[in-house]
Amino acid sequence: MLSNQKLFSVGNFDFRLQHLLVIGVLILSFSISMLIRSTPLQYGLELFEFDPFFNYRATEYFLDNGYDAYSEWLDEKTWHPFGRDVSQNSQVMLHTSAGVFYQLFGFNSSLYDFLIIFPMVIGSLTAIIVFAFVRVLGGTTAGLLASLMFAISVPIFTRGLVGWFKSEPLGLFFAFLALYLFVSGIMHNKGKFSFIKLIFAGLFLTLGLSAWGGILFFLIPIVAFYFFLPFIKKEKNFTIWAVPVFSVSLILFSLLFERTVAFTSSYAGVLIGFSTGFVIICEIIKRFSNESSHLRNCLAFLGSTIIAGIGVFAAGIIELPRFRYLNAANPFLTTQDALTDSVAEHMTTTMTTSFGFLSVFMVFGLIGIWFLFSKKITSLN
């Protein structure tokens, strides 16, 4: 085929025409994302809303005083009259990462101008990380489509526009990088390379959590995957060490930041611990029981684990997540607290909002339906 045509070689790697196509689509995804996210530039090169200005001030404080002073900083100009413990109550990795990136790539620009552009660039680069992540799961074509869909996703790019120096773009960048390393490390047993990938996956997921609390939702598919893993993975020796490596890495790296310690020492840590223990014990059950009874024994243990987990939360031993996280998981959840309900992120989802956010993907849905019916008609003929 023409797409397999060899263009040139670099060492043992043959660069083919299909690789040029992949690079072209990734450049397109990055460019589309940049163009969409840059639209506020028509109003001027400025930060907007309150949080970006605080994050700018915190990043400036980090650069002027160093990390030690930043980690002990009680900001008396916010949260009057008590002040704000920045290390405990803010996005540490957002400030420190932006400061480091500014030192590396800021050149002669001012910090203010650099931070205006930062969310646009880091958010657009995430489209490439999304490609790598989905490619491991579904192949190159799926990865390219996912990259394009990420670039034009309304809920994503509206929280990463130029001038919106907040936590979402950097948090998503770290989280998708962590998921790529986690999936590529755990799906294929490559010895020490898988070991290194899983350790770094725990590190980057911790950095994502420190940058944006919403990264907690990335733990949901990981925990669900853990519970499915004993039923789909056949490499027993690999599974029994690969899962704990990631989990322990995540928990240990979370000790680096006060905010992530609060997450992993509560409900998030319990979910990771329960699911990791389930995988390990299931593999032990498989090793010491007949192959014909593996499924039955693991299903019985799964049921007891779920009941135990529900019991722990129902007894109040571990507190449930705050309303803002429960509301994001269940958008129809309402509160009687007028102050909480006044925040736009906590309001009940409406049809208008859903249509505005998802209308772009309706086109893909129609194309998918057309492909499905076309395939069916072709097969009948």
N, C-alpha and C positions, 0 to 999 in steps of 0.2 A: 504494500500500500504506500501511497505518496507520503502519508504522515509518518511512516517509519523510515523515510529517507535520511541517511546519515549526512550531516553537514560537516562536522569536524570532530576531532577527538581531543580530550584533555586527559592525559594519562590513560587509565583504563576505562574512562567514561566516554561513551559515544553521544555527542550532542546531536539530536535528531530534530526533524521539523516539528514533531508534536511537542517537544520541549519549548520551542519558540512560540507555539500557540499558547501553552500554559503561561509562559512569562507575559505574553501580550494580554491575556485575560486578567492576570493579577495586576498588571499596570493599569488596566481599565478599571478594575474594582477600586484600586487605591485612588485613581484620579476622580472617579465619580464621587467617592466618599469625600475627597478633599473639596470638590466643587460644591457639593451640597452643604457641607459643614462651614464653608467660607461665606455663605450668604449674608450673615450679619455685618460683614466688612463694608457693605454699602452704607452703613450708618456710622462708620468710623472704627478705628483701631482702639477698642476700649474693652475692659472687663465690664460685665453687667451682673446685676443682682448683688445680694449681700455676701453670700458665702465665698465667691471668688475673691473678693477683696480681703476677707480674713485669711484665706489660703495664701494669697500674695504676701500679706504681712507676715504670716508664719514662715513662709519660705525665705523671705528676706531676713527674718530673725535667725533662722538656721544658718544661712550663709554668713551673716555678720558675726555670729557668736559661737558657732560650732555645735556639734551634736550633743555634747555633754550638757552645755547650758540650755539647749533646746529641750532636752529630756526632763530638765528640772524646772522648766518655765511655767510660772503661774501668771497667766495673762490677766492683769487687773483692769484692762480696758474693755473686757467683755464679761458678760454674766454678772453684772454688778448686783449686790455688793461683795460677792464671795470670790469673784475671779474664776478663771477657767484653767484647770489643769490640762494643758495642751496634750501632753503625752498620753493621758488617760482618756481624754474625751474628744480627740480629733483624729484626722487621717494622717498619721505620722508618715507613712510611706509616700503619700502624695507630696508632702512638703519636702522630704529628704530626696526623693527620686527626682522631682522637678529641679531641686537645687543642684544635684549632681549632673543632670542632663544639661542644665544651663552652663555649668563649668566646662562641660565637654563640647557643647555645640552652640553656646550662646554667642560666640565670636564677639563682635563689637556692639551687639544689641543691648538694650537695657533689660533688666529682669522683668519689668512690667510688660514690655512688648513681647518678650519671649514667652511669658506665661499666657498671653492672649492667644498665641499661635499653638501652644503646646497641646491642648485638648484636640484640636483639629488634626494634628500630625499623628499623635499617638493613637487616636481613634481610627484613623484611616489605615495605619499599620496593622491594627488588629484584624482587618479584613484578610490580610495575608496569613496571620496566625490561624484564623478560622479555616482557611483553605487547608493548611497542614493538618489540623485536627480532624476535619471531616474526611480528608483524603485517607487517613489511616483507617477510618471506619467504613467508608463506602466507595473509595476509589477516587481517581483524579477528576472525573466529570462531576461527581457529587460535590467534591471539594470546591471546584470552580463555581458551581451554582450557589453553594453556600456562601462563598466569598462575595458574590454579586448581591445576594439577598441581604447579607449583613450590611453591605454598603448603602442600600436604599431603605433599610428598615427604619420607619419613622420613630418608634419609641427609642431606638438606639441613637440615631444621629441627633435627635432633638436634645439629648442629654450630653452631647459632646460637640456642640457648635464652637466656632471660634469665639473667644472671650468668655466661655463657660468653664473657667478653671475650677472644676469640682472633681469629685472622686470617681465618677462612673467610668470615663474613658481609660484611665490608668488601671483601675480595678479590673475591668474587662480584659485589658491587654494581658495582665499577669495571670488572670484566671484561665483564659483560653490557652495560654502558653503552658500552664500547669496541666490542663486537661490533655493537651497534645502529648506531653511527656508521660503522663500517667497511662494513657491508652496505648501509646506505642511501646511503653515499657512493660505493660502487663499482658498485652496480647501476644507478644512474641518473646520467647525465652532466648535472650542473647547474653546470658550470663552477667558479667560485670557491667556491660552497657545498660542492660535493663535495671540493674541495681542503681547505677548512677542516675538514670532517668527518673526513677521513682523517688530518689532522695531529692532531686531538684524539683520534681513535681510538688512535693510537700513544701519546699521552700517558696516556690512561686505562688502557690495557693495561699500560704501565710502572708506573703507580701500583698496579694490581692485583697485578703481580708483586712489587712491594716490600711489599705488605700480606700476601700469601700465596704461597708458592712453588708451590702446586698450580695456580696460574693458567697454569703452563707447558703444561698439557694443552689450554688454549684455542688454543695455537699449532698443534696437530695439524690441526684442521679448516681453519685458515687456510692452512697449507702445502698440504694436500690440495686446497683450493679453487684455489690458485695453479696447481697442475699441471693442473687441469681447465679453467681460465679460457680459455686460447688456443683450446680446442675448442668453447666455448659462447658466447664474447663476440665480437661482430662489429665493435664500435667500436674500430678499431685505434689511432687516435691517442689516444683516451681511456685505453685500457688501458695503453699503453706509458708514460704518466706517472703514472697513478693508483696502480698497484702500487708503484713505487719511492717515491712520496710517503709511503705508509703505512709501508713497510719502513724507510726512512731515518728517518722520524719516530720509530718504535719504537726503533731503535738509538741515535739521538742522545739521546732522553729517558732511555734506560736508563743513560746516563753520569751522571745525577743522583745515583744511589745505588750504593754499593759492591756491594750484593747483586745488583742487576739487571745490573751490569757483568759479574759472574761468570757470569750466565746467558747473556747475549747474546755474550760473547766466547768461548763454548764451543759445545756442540752446538746450542743454540737458535739462536745467530747463524748457524751453518753451514747449518742447515735453512732459515732465512729467506733467507740469501744465495743458496743453490742454487736455491730456488724462484723468487725474484725474478729471478735471472739467466735462468732457464728462460723465464719469461713474456716478458722483453724480447727475448731471442734468437729466440723463436718468432714474435713480431710482426715482427721484422726478416726472418725467413725468409719469412713470408707476403707481405711487401712486395716482396721481390725474387725470388719464384718464381711459377709459374703457379698459378691457383686450384685446378686439378685435382690438383696435387701438394702442396697445403698439409697435408692430413691425413697423408699418408705421411711427409713431411719432419719434421713436428712429432712424430709417433709415434717416428720413428727417433731424434730428438734427446732425447725423453723417456726412451727406453731407455738411451741413453748417459749421461744425467744420473743416472739411478737407479744404474747400474753404478758411475759415478764416486763417488757418495755412499757406496755400500756399501764401495767400496775405501778411501775416506778413513777410515771408522770401523773397518774390519777391520784396517787398517795401524796403528791406534793413534795416528794423527796427532791425532785429536780423541777425547777420552775419552767413553765412554758415560755416560748419567745414573747417578746413585747408585741403589742398590738400592731405596730407598723409592719412587722414581719408576717404575722398571721394574716393581716389584711392583704398583703401582697400575694400570699399563697392562695387566699380565698377572697377575691375582690368583692364578693357579695356580703362579707362580714361587716356589720355596722357597730357603731359605738354610741353610747349615750353621752359621752364626754364631748361637749360642744367645741372645746378647744382642739381636741384631737381630730374631730370631724371637719374642722375648718381647714385643715391641711389638705391641699389638692391630692396628694399621694394617697390619702386615706379615704377619699370619697368613693362611694359605690360606682362601679363602672356603668356607663350608659351606652346605649346603642350608637349614639353619635360619636362618642369617644372611640369605641371599638372599631367603627367603620373608618374613622380618620386614621387610626393606627394601622389597620390591616387591609385597607382598600388596595394598596399596591400589590399585595399577595393574592388578591382575588384573580388577577390576571393569570398568575401561575396556576391557580386552581383550575381555571377554565382550560388552560393549555393541557394540564394533566388529565382532565376528563376527556378532552379530545383525543389524546394519545391512547388512553385506555380503551375507548370505544373503537378507535381506528384499529388497534391491535386485535380486538375481539372480532371485528368485521373481517379483517384480513385472514385471521385463523379459520373463520367459518368458510371463507371462500376457498 
